């Protein structure tokens, strides 16, 4: 998703790191969160562990829903 790439680029720029490093850090955080089998993050995405893109898409959908309420 194009918006995801813009978000990752923006975060990278703000922190003086590469986009790949931003994604790696997010992947580490996701993996840590997924260690709890009851964590809601386990319901996101198609695989065992959601990708940064899948998590970001989920977050953006939830934000959009909350703005409509």
Gaussian input, Z-matrix of N, CA and C with variables (Angstrom, degrees):
# hf/3-21g

backbone

0 1
 N
 C     1     B1
 C     2     B2     1     A1
 N     3     B3     2     A2     1     D1
 C     4     B4     3     A3     2     D2
 C     5     B5     4     A4     3     D3
 N     6     B6     5     A5     4     D4
 C     7     B7     6     A6     5     D5
 C     8     B8     7     A7     6     D6
 N     9     B9     8     A8     7     D7
 C    10    B10     9     A9     8     D8
 C    11    B11    10    A10     9     D9
 N    12    B12    11    A11    10    D10
 C    13    B13    12    A12    11    D11
 C    14    B14    13    A13    12    D12
 N    15    B15    14    A14    13    D13
 C    16    B16    15    A15    14    D14
 C    17    B17    16    A16    15    D15
 N    18    B18    17    A17    16    D16
 C    19    B19    18    A18    17    D17
 C    20    B20    19    A19    18    D18
 N    21    B21    20    A20    19    D19
 C    22    B22    21    A21    20    D20
 C    23    B23    22    A22    21    D21
 N    24    B24    23    A23    22    D22
 C    25    B25    24    A24    23    D23
 C    26    B26    25    A25    24    D24
 N    27    B27    26    A26    25    D25
 C    28    B28    27    A27    26    D26
 C    29    B29    28    A28    27    D27
 N    30    B30    29    A29    28    D28
 C    31    B31    30    A30    29    D29
 C    32    B32    31    A31    30    D30
 N    33    B33    32    A32    31    D31
 C    34    B34    33    A33    32    D32
 C    35    B35    34    A34    33    D33
 N    36    B36    35    A35    34    D34
 C    37    B37    36    A36    35    D35
 C    38    B38    37    A37    36    D36
 N    39    B39    38    A38    37    D37
 C    40    B40    39    A39    38    D38
 C    41    B41    40    A40    39    D39
 N    42    B42    41    A41    40    D40
 C    43    B43    42    A42    41    D41
 C    44    B44    43    A43    42    D42
 N    45    B45    44    A44    43    D43
 C    46    B46    45    A45    44    D44
 C    47    B47    46    A46    45    D45
 N    48    B48    47    A47    46    D46
 C    49    B49    48    A48    47    D47
 C    50    B50    49    A49    48    D48
 N    51    B51    50    A50    49    D49
 C    52    B52    51    A51    50    D50
 C    53    B53    52    A52    51    D51
 N    54    B54    53    A53    52    D52
 C    55    B55    54    A54    53    D53
 C    56    B56    55    A55    54    D54
 N    57    B57    56    A56    55    D55
 C    58    B58    57    A57    56    D56
 C    59    B59    58    A58    57    D57
 N    60    B60    59    A59    58    D58
 C    61    B61    60    A60    59    D59
 C    62    B62    61    A61    60    D60
 N    63    B63    62    A62    61    D61
 C    64    B64    63    A63    62    D62
 C    65    B65    64    A64    63    D63
 N    66    B66    65    A65    64    D64
 C    67    B67    66    A66    65    D65
 C    68    B68    67    A67    66    D66
 N    69    B69    68    A68    67    D67
 C    70    B70    69    A69    68    D68
 C    71    B71    70    A70    69    D69
 N    72    B72    71    A71    70    D70
 C    73    B73    72    A72    71    D71
 C    74    B74    73    A73    72    D72
 N    75    B75    74    A74    73    D73
 C    76    B76    75    A75    74    D74
 C    77    B77    76    A76    75    D75
 N    78    B78    77    A77    76    D76
 C    79    B79    78    A78    77    D77
 C    80    B80    79    A79    78    D78
 N    81    B81    80    A80    79    D79
 C    82    B82    81    A81    80    D80
 C    83    B83    82    A82    81    D81
 N    84    B84    83    A83    82    D82
 C    85    B85    84    A84    83    D83
 C    86    B86    85    A85    84    D84
 N    87    B87    86    A86    85    D85
 C    88    B88    87    A87    86    D86
 C    89    B89    88    A88    87    D87
 N    90    B90    89    A89    88    D88
 C    91    B91    90    A90    89    D89
 C    92    B92    91    A91    90    D90
 N    93    B93    92    A92    91    D91
 C    94    B94    93    A93    92    D92
 C    95    B95    94    A94    93    D93
 N    96    B96    95    A95    94    D94
 C    97    B97    96    A96    95    D95
 C    98    B98    97    A97    96    D96
 N    99    B99    98    A98    97    D97
 C   100   B100    99    A99    98    D98
 C   101   B101   100   A100    99    D99
 N   102   B102   101   A101   100   D100
 C   103   B103   102   A102   101   D101
 C   104   B104   103   A103   102   D102
 N   105   B105   104   A104   103   D103
 C   106   B106   105   A105   104   D104
 C   107   B107   106   A106   105   D105
 N   108   B108   107   A107   106   D106
 C   109   B109   108   A108   107   D107
 C   110   B110   109   A109   108   D108
 N   111   B111   110   A110   109   D109
 C   112   B112   111   A111   110   D110
 C   113   B113   112   A112   111   D111
 N   114   B114   113   A113   112   D112
 C   115   B115   114   A114   113   D113
 C   116   B116   115   A115   114   D114
 N   117   B117   116   A116   115   D115
 C   118   B118   117   A117   116   D116
 C   119   B119   118   A118   117   D117
 N   120   B120   119   A119   118   D118
 C   121   B121   120   A120   119   D119
 C   122   B122   121   A121   120   D120
 N   123   B123   122   A122   121   D121
 C   124   B124   123   A123   122   D122
 C   125   B125   124   A124   123   D123
 N   126   B126   125   A125   124   D124
 C   127   B127   126   A126   125   D125
 C   128   B128   127   A127   126   D126
 N   129   B129   128   A128   127   D127
 C   130   B130   129   A129   128   D128
 C   131   B131   130   A130   129   D129
 N   132   B132   131   A131   130   D130
 C   133   B133   132   A132   131   D131
 C   134   B134   133   A133   132   D132
 N   135   B135   134   A134   133   D133
 C   136   B136   135   A135   134   D134
 C   137   B137   136   A136   135   D135
 N   138   B138   137   A137   136   D136
 C   139   B139   138   A138   137   D137
 C   140   B140   139   A139   138   D138
 N   141   B141   140   A140   139   D139
 C   142   B142   141   A141   140   D140
 C   143   B143   142   A142   141   D141
 N   144   B144   143   A143   142   D142
 C   145   B145   144   A144   143   D143
 C   146   B146   145   A145   144   D144
 N   147   B147   146   A146   145   D145
 C   148   B148   147   A147   146   D146
 C   149   B149   148   A148   147   D147
 N   150   B150   149   A149   148   D148
 C   151   B151   150   A150   149   D149
 C   152   B152   151   A151   150   D150
 N   153   B153   152   A152   151   D151
 C   154   B154   153   A153   152   D152
 C   155   B155   154   A154   153   D153
 N   156   B156   155   A155   154   D154
 C   157   B157   156   A156   155   D155
 C   158   B158   157   A157   156   D156
 N   159   B159   158   A158   157   D157
 C   160   B160   159   A159   158   D158
 C   161   B161   160   A160   159   D159
 N   162   B162   161   A161   160   D160
 C   163   B163   162   A162   161   D161
 C   164   B164   163   A163   162   D162
 N   165   B165   164   A164   163   D163
 C   166   B166   165   A165   164   D164
 C   167   B167   166   A166   165   D165
 N   168   B168   167   A167   166   D166
 C   169   B169   168   A168   167   D167
 C   170   B170   169   A169   168   D168
 N   171   B171   170   A170   169   D169
 C   172   B172   171   A171   170   D170
 C   173   B173   172   A172   171   D171
 N   174   B174   173   A173   172   D172
 C   175   B175   174   A174   173   D173
 C   176   B176   175   A175   174   D174
 N   177   B177   176   A176   175   D175
 C   178   B178   177   A177   176   D176
 C   179   B179   178   A178   177   D177
 N   180   B180   179   A179   178   D178
 C   181   B181   180   A180   179   D179
 C   182   B182   181   A181   180   D180
 N   183   B183   182   A182   181   D181
 C   184   B184   183   A183   182   D182
 C   185   B185   184   A184   183   D183
 N   186   B186   185   A185   184   D184
 C   187   B187   186   A186   185   D185
 C   188   B188   187   A187   186   D186
 N   189   B189   188   A188   187   D187
 C   190   B190   189   A189   188   D188
 C   191   B191   190   A190   189   D189
 N   192   B192   191   A191   190   D190
 C   193   B193   192   A192   191   D191
 C   194   B194   193   A193   192   D192
 N   195   B195   194   A194   193   D193
 C   196   B196   195   A195   194   D194
 C   197   B197   196   A196   195   D195
 N   198   B198   197   A197   196   D196
 C   199   B199   198   A198   197   D197
 C   200   B200   199   A199   198   D198
 N   201   B201   200   A200   199   D199
 C   202   B202   201   A201   200   D200
 C   203   B203   202   A202   201   D201
 N   204   B204   203   A203   202   D202
 C   205   B205   204   A204   203   D203
 C   206   B206   205   A205   204   D204

   B1=1.4465
   B2=1.5283
   B3=1.3052
   B4=1.4582
   B5=1.5248
   B6=1.3346
   B7=1.4589
   B8=1.5186
   B9=1.3441
   B10=1.4655
   B11=1.5154
   B12=1.3270
   B13=1.4601
   B14=1.5230
   B15=1.3265
   B16=1.4637
   B17=1.5225
   B18=1.3241
   B19=1.4616
   B20=1.5271
   B21=1.3290
   B22=1.4645
   B23=1.5291
   B24=1.3291
   B25=1.4723
   B26=1.5162
   B27=1.3201
   B28=1.4600
   B29=1.5272
   B30=1.3160
   B31=1.4696
   B32=1.5245
   B33=1.3162
   B34=1.4701
   B35=1.5265
   B36=1.3213
   B37=1.4665
   B38=1.5270
   B39=1.3236
   B40=1.4591
   B41=1.5269
   B42=1.3406
   B43=1.4619
   B44=1.5254
   B45=1.3231
   B46=1.4567
   B47=1.5175
   B48=1.3505
   B49=1.4638
   B50=1.5190
   B51=1.3175
   B52=1.4603
   B53=1.5273
   B54=1.3061
   B55=1.4668
   B56=1.5330
   B57=1.3319
   B58=1.4565
   B59=1.5289
   B60=1.3226
   B61=1.4621
   B62=1.5268
   B63=1.3083
   B64=1.4667
   B65=1.5262
   B66=1.3222
   B67=1.4661
   B68=1.5256
   B69=1.3357
   B70=1.4766
   B71=1.5246
   B72=1.3263
   B73=1.4688
   B74=1.5308
   B75=1.3126
   B76=1.4658
   B77=1.5215
   B78=1.3312
   B79=1.4697
   B80=1.5235
   B81=1.3188
   B82=1.4719
   B83=1.5231
   B84=1.3138
   B85=1.4657
   B86=1.5250
   B87=1.3158
   B88=1.4630
   B89=1.5285
   B90=1.3288
   B91=1.4662
   B92=1.5278
   B93=1.3227
   B94=1.4698
   B95=1.5271
   B96=1.3270
   B97=1.4687
   B98=1.5260
   B99=1.3239
   B100=1.4653
   B101=1.5321
   B102=1.3177
   B103=1.4672
   B104=1.5239
   B105=1.3249
   B106=1.4625
   B107=1.5300
   B108=1.3347
   B109=1.4677
   B110=1.5261
   B111=1.3246
   B112=1.4633
   B113=1.5279
   B114=1.3171
   B115=1.4670
   B116=1.5268
   B117=1.3247
   B118=1.4700
   B119=1.5287
   B120=1.3157
   B121=1.4654
   B122=1.5330
   B123=1.3205
   B124=1.4674
   B125=1.5231
   B126=1.3141
   B127=1.4665
   B128=1.5275
   B129=1.3166
   B130=1.4650
   B131=1.5261
   B132=1.2973
   B133=1.4580
   B134=1.5054
   B135=1.3184
   B136=1.4603
   B137=1.5227
   B138=1.3271
   B139=1.4547
   B140=1.5158
   B141=1.3343
   B142=1.4662
   B143=1.5200
   B144=1.3247
   B145=1.4579
   B146=1.5240
   B147=1.3372
   B148=1.4689
   B149=1.5293
   B150=1.3085
   B151=1.4627
   B152=1.5242
   B153=1.3287
   B154=1.4647
   B155=1.5335
   B156=1.3176
   B157=1.4633
   B158=1.5306
   B159=1.3534
   B160=1.4591
   B161=1.5316
   B162=1.3145
   B163=1.4682
   B164=1.5234
   B165=1.3184
   B166=1.4634
   B167=1.5305
   B168=1.3269
   B169=1.4627
   B170=1.5261
   B171=1.3236
   B172=1.4643
   B173=1.5314
   B174=1.3129
   B175=1.4655
   B176=1.5254
   B177=1.3138
   B178=1.4692
   B179=1.5325
   B180=1.3412
   B181=1.4666
   B182=1.5257
   B183=1.3321
   B184=1.4667
   B185=1.5289
   B186=1.3263
   B187=1.4614
   B188=1.5319
   B189=1.3265
   B190=1.4670
   B191=1.5285
   B192=1.3433
   B193=1.4659
   B194=1.5259
   B195=1.3126
   B196=1.4729
   B197=1.5276
   B198=1.3219
   B199=1.4697
   B200=1.5237
   B201=1.3347
   B202=1.4696
   B203=1.5119
   B204=1.3184
   B205=1.4727
   B206=1.5007
   A1=108.99
   A2=115.77
   A3=120.69
   A4=112.26
   A5=117.88
   A6=120.71
   A7=111.59
   A8=116.91
   A9=120.52
   A10=110.38
   A11=116.30
   A12=119.88
   A13=110.56
   A14=117.17
   A15=120.22
   A16=110.69
   A17=116.75
   A18=120.82
   A19=109.96
   A20=117.09
   A21=120.52
   A22=110.86
   A23=116.99
   A24=121.06
   A25=111.00
   A26=116.23
   A27=121.04
   A28=110.91
   A29=116.57
   A30=120.61
   A31=110.22
   A32=116.50
   A33=121.17
   A34=110.40
   A35=116.31
   A36=121.34
   A37=110.80
   A38=116.91
   A39=121.47
   A40=112.26
   A41=115.78
   A42=119.49
   A43=113.79
   A44=117.12
   A45=121.09
   A46=113.91
   A47=116.04
   A48=121.13
   A49=108.82
   A50=116.31
   A51=120.18
   A52=110.52
   A53=114.53
   A54=120.72
   A55=110.23
   A56=116.23
   A57=120.89
   A58=111.00
   A59=116.52
   A60=119.71
   A61=110.91
   A62=116.56
   A63=120.50
   A64=109.22
   A65=116.63
   A66=120.66
   A67=111.38
   A68=117.42
   A69=120.40
   A70=111.07
   A71=116.52
   A72=120.53
   A73=110.85
   A74=115.83
   A75=119.62
   A76=109.68
   A77=116.93
   A78=120.74
   A79=111.10
   A80=117.26
   A81=120.81
   A82=110.75
   A83=116.36
   A84=120.81
   A85=111.23
   A86=116.45
   A87=121.11
   A88=109.71
   A89=117.12
   A90=121.06
   A91=110.89
   A92=116.36
   A93=120.83
   A94=110.18
   A95=116.82
   A96=121.13
   A97=111.65
   A98=116.79
   A99=121.27
   A100=113.03
   A101=117.55
   A102=120.00
   A103=111.34
   A104=116.81
   A105=121.53
   A106=107.34
   A107=118.03
   A108=120.07
   A109=113.74
   A110=117.34
   A111=120.41
   A112=113.16
   A113=117.47
   A114=120.87
   A115=110.21
   A116=117.32
   A117=121.08
   A118=113.49
   A119=117.42
   A120=120.04
   A121=112.05
   A122=116.50
   A123=120.35
   A124=112.84
   A125=117.35
   A126=121.20
   A127=112.19
   A128=117.11
   A129=121.98
   A130=108.93
   A131=116.89
   A132=121.32
   A133=113.96
   A134=113.71
   A135=121.06
   A136=113.09
   A137=117.25
   A138=120.09
   A139=111.55
   A140=114.98
   A141=120.42
   A142=111.17
   A143=115.63
   A144=121.58
   A145=107.42
   A146=117.60
   A147=119.01
   A148=112.12
   A149=115.12
   A150=120.76
   A151=109.22
   A152=117.35
   A153=119.36
   A154=111.78
   A155=116.31
   A156=120.30
   A157=111.03
   A158=116.51
   A159=119.78
   A160=111.20
   A161=116.23
   A162=120.14
   A163=110.09
   A164=116.91
   A165=120.50
   A166=110.63
   A167=117.47
   A168=120.47
   A169=110.22
   A170=116.80
   A171=121.28
   A172=110.61
   A173=116.65
   A174=121.12
   A175=110.10
   A176=117.01
   A177=120.37
   A178=110.83
   A179=117.64
   A180=120.38
   A181=110.80
   A182=116.22
   A183=120.44
   A184=111.47
   A185=117.00
   A186=120.64
   A187=109.52
   A188=116.57
   A189=120.14
   A190=110.29
   A191=117.23
   A192=121.09
   A193=110.96
   A194=116.31
   A195=119.84
   A196=111.38
   A197=117.14
   A198=120.21
   A199=111.02
   A200=116.37
   A201=120.19
   A202=111.34
   A203=117.70
   A204=121.17
   A205=111.88
   D1=134.29
   D2=-175.87
   D3=-62.42
   D4=-40.67
   D5=179.97
   D6=-59.76
   D7=-37.49
   D8=177.56
   D9=-59.53
   D10=-46.39
   D11=-178.58
   D12=-61.47
   D13=-39.62
   D14=178.14
   D15=-64.03
   D16=-40.59
   D17=179.77
   D18=-65.25
   D19=-46.96
   D20=179.88
   D21=-62.06
   D22=-41.25
   D23=178.44
   D24=-63.59
   D25=-43.53
   D26=-179.46
   D27=-62.48
   D28=-45.94
   D29=178.32
   D30=-61.21
   D31=-43.47
   D32=179.83
   D33=-60.66
   D34=-47.44
   D35=-179.48
   D36=-60.66
   D37=-45.55
   D38=-177.97
   D39=-63.27
   D40=-27.91
   D41=-176.24
   D42=-107.21
   D43=3.27
   D44=177.16
   D45=64.82
   D46=35.12
   D47=178.93
   D48=-128.78
   D49=173.86
   D50=178.69
   D51=-80.92
   D52=158.80
   D53=176.03
   D54=-60.25
   D55=-37.53
   D56=179.64
   D57=-63.82
   D58=-37.80
   D59=178.40
   D60=-66.06
   D61=-39.27
   D62=177.05
   D63=-59.41
   D64=-47.56
   D65=-179.70
   D66=-63.35
   D67=-40.20
   D68=178.49
   D69=-61.69
   D70=-42.86
   D71=179.15
   D72=-64.11
   D73=-40.92
   D74=178.17
   D75=-65.24
   D76=-42.30
   D77=177.99
   D78=-59.24
   D79=-41.36
   D80=178.17
   D81=-62.60
   D82=-43.70
   D83=179.48
   D84=-64.51
   D85=-41.20
   D86=178.25
   D87=-62.80
   D88=-47.15
   D89=-179.72
   D90=-58.85
   D91=-41.09
   D92=178.75
   D93=-64.18
   D94=-45.16
   D95=-179.76
   D96=-64.10
   D97=-33.42
   D98=-177.70
   D99=-74.91
   D100=-8.98
   D101=177.94
   D102=-64.14
   D103=-27.52
   D104=176.42
   D105=-85.41
   D106=110.77
   D107=-176.26
   D108=-62.36
   D109=-19.96
   D110=-179.87
   D111=-94.17
   D112=0.46
   D113=-178.15
   D114=-67.76
   D115=136.94
   D116=179.87
   D117=-57.76
   D118=-26.42
   D119=-178.69
   D120=-61.30
   D121=-23.84
   D122=179.60
   D123=-67.42
   D124=-13.45
   D125=-179.92
   D126=-94.51
   D127=1.04
   D128=-178.97
   D129=-96.42
   D130=139.27
   D131=173.79
   D132=86.65
   D133=179.82
   D134=-173.92
   D135=-100.83
   D136=-24.27
   D137=-177.49
   D138=-100.37
   D139=-168.90
   D140=178.36
   D141=-65.12
   D142=-41.08
   D143=-179.39
   D144=-122.89
   D145=124.25
   D146=-178.59
   D147=-68.19
   D148=151.88
   D149=177.33
   D150=-81.28
   D151=161.93
   D152=175.11
   D153=-55.77
   D154=-37.96
   D155=179.89
   D156=-64.79
   D157=-41.97
   D158=179.23
   D159=-64.78
   D160=-41.04
   D161=178.77
   D162=-65.11
   D163=-43.97
   D164=-179.34
   D165=-63.62
   D166=-41.67
   D167=177.95
   D168=-62.06
   D169=-42.01
   D170=178.20
   D171=-61.63
   D172=-46.13
   D173=-180.00
   D174=-61.09
   D175=-44.66
   D176=-178.85
   D177=-64.05
   D178=-38.24
   D179=176.68
   D180=-63.82
   D181=-43.30
   D182=-179.60
   D183=-64.89
   D184=-40.17
   D185=177.63
   D186=-63.94
   D187=-43.54
   D188=179.66
   D189=-61.57
   D190=-41.50
   D191=178.29
   D192=-61.82
   D193=-43.44
   D194=-177.33
   D195=-67.79
   D196=-30.09
   D197=178.23
   D198=-72.94
   D199=-24.63
   D200=179.77
   D201=-80.88
   D202=-19.57
   D203=-177.52
   D204=-79.23

